[in-house]
Amino acid sequence: MFRGRKRELALLEDFYDSKRFEFLVLYGRRRVGKTELLKKFTKNKKTVFFSAQEKNDSLNLIDFSKTVQNFFGNDYFAPFADWESALKYVTSNAGDERLVFVIDEFPYIAGENASIKSIFQHVIDHQWKNKNIFLILCGSSVSFMESEVLGSKSPLYGRSTAHLELKSFDYFDSSLFFPEYSNEEKLITYGILGGIPCYLQTFDSTKSIEKNVAREILREGSFLKDEPDFLLKQELREPAVYNSIFEAVAGGASRVNEISKKIHEDTQKCSKYLGILQIIRLIKKAVPCGEDDSSRKTIYKIADNYFSFWYHFLFEKKSHYELLGPEDSAREIMEPQSFFSYFGFIFEGICLEYMIRLAKNRKLPFVPLKYGKWWGNNPERKCQDDIDVLLIDDKNEKYIFCECKFKSEPFGKAEMENMLSRKSIFNHAKETYFYAFSKSGFTDFVRENAADNNITLVSIDDLFDVER
């Protein structure tokens, strides 16, 4: 069943309805759901849909020949001599009716045939720009699509009318996969699987989370058991080094020098590899909210929740869990004290996603320009401090401070006072607002004093009371 992607589908429909030539470059990391989105969009539309494969140019051209000939003539007669002839055939048969022309995994063709981009550029410029065609080139290699298709040195530069990077689902859209779970269970599942649709589809919400972890992650032969390792081997040349980086970051190392020291590699090499992992959207770089990207306080985090879960719990103890068995291993992993300790930083990310949704729906006191976690020196306390989520307006005058607690005790007086004290870090602020997030509710003291201190209280259920 197809879920979510309402905004992306609406965007595609808007291009489809334009009645002019459109060229969309669609890309995103593997497993994020690009092909399913395109299948959903093209259903009941006149569409040539070609999925390239990782093989040589001649074989892809034969497959393409079969696809277009069967589509336009209901019969395959012979492979085209070259791509120019193949695209000329598409042009002559396109007709006046709106045609969607999709090439999925375009990098598989372009990687084998360096001239294909120039061929498409010539066809667009001389044959298709006045045609009723909606061209979509799609790819999972983010670096290739950004540099070799969208980049200024590409023959296709300036030809696309739009580009779209398909991102993973946030906590809210991910919850659509688990209708039988409670809201808390939906958040925990998101903390395990993240927002990749094909990961989310593996869990059955009629079964407990623990049983799903045992069956879909720990059981021998399950799709998710070795997925991170498989993906790195598929994407990268030195998976051992990348595995070490992920293990180090999952274990708490966040700065380049810390990661470098932990994996026994020099910092220059480590920085290079971290950059590659950012390009494929598995690692993200973070600086304290409000600071420049060049900040010396830069840290690195695992961008995908499932990778974070896998390297935190499974990578180092893989042999142990194989001996223990899937059921007992799942029970050990999901033990509340251990899991909630891991889940704390995931919950901060969920709270930020909630605030972003509120901002998009104009339900915050202002639309922020900068948002994220903050860390640094607290001059009042004279120590290092952090703010779970901070949002700042475009004039650096309005601030929202968020405190996020995922634990068994309610949010109390000490935590409220702690949160309020952090506004002293930004004494220049003209307006300050506070949002307190709590898994286990709030004490009477906090409830009675929240309004007077401009504090909005947000429960687990409140996280799901937001427009899509």
Salt bridges, closest charged atoms under 4 A:
GLU8 OE2 - ARG5 NH1 3.59
GLU13 OE2 - LYS45 NZ 2.83
GLU22 OE2 - ARG20 NE 3.05
GLU36 OE2 - LYS39 NZ 3.98
ASP63 OD2 - LYS55 NZ 2.70
ASP125 OD2 - ARG159 NH2 2.74
GLU146 OE2 - ARG281 NH2 2.99
GLU148 OE1 - LYS117 NZ 2.88
GLU165 OE2 - ARG281 NE 2.67
ASP170 OD2 - ARG357 NE 2.63
ASP173 OD2 - ARG357 NH2 3.40
GLU184 OE2 - LYS439 NZ 3.81
ASP204 OD2 - LYS207 NZ 3.02
GLU210 OE2 - ARG331 NE 3.72
GLU216 OE2 - ARG215 NE 3.32
GLU220 OE1 - LYS225 NZ 3.71
ASP226 OD1 - LYS318 NZ 2.93
GLU227 OE2 - ARG31 NE 2.86
ASP229 OD2 - LYS233 NZ 3.32
GLU235 OE2 - ARG30 NE 2.46
GLU265 OE1 - LYS269 NZ 3.51
GLU291 OE2 - LYS297 NZ 3.20
ASP304 OD2 - ARG29 NH1 2.75
GLU322 OE2 - LYS225 NZ 3.27
ASP328 OD1 - ARG331 NH1 2.47
GLU332 OE2 - LYS317 NZ 2.85
GLU332 OE1 - HIS320 NE2 3.65
GLU348 OE1 - LYS373 NZ 3.07
ASP385 OD2 - ARG381 NH1 3.32
ASP385 OD1 - ARG422 NH2 3.29
ASP386 OD1 - LYS373 NZ 3.43
ASP388 OD1 - LYS373 NZ 3.70
GLU397 OE2 - LYS430 NZ 3.39
GLU403 OE2 - LYS405 NZ 3.38
GLU403 OE1 - ARG422 NH1 2.70
GLU415 OE2 - LYS407 NZ 2.42
GLU467 OE2 - LYS363 NZ 3.50
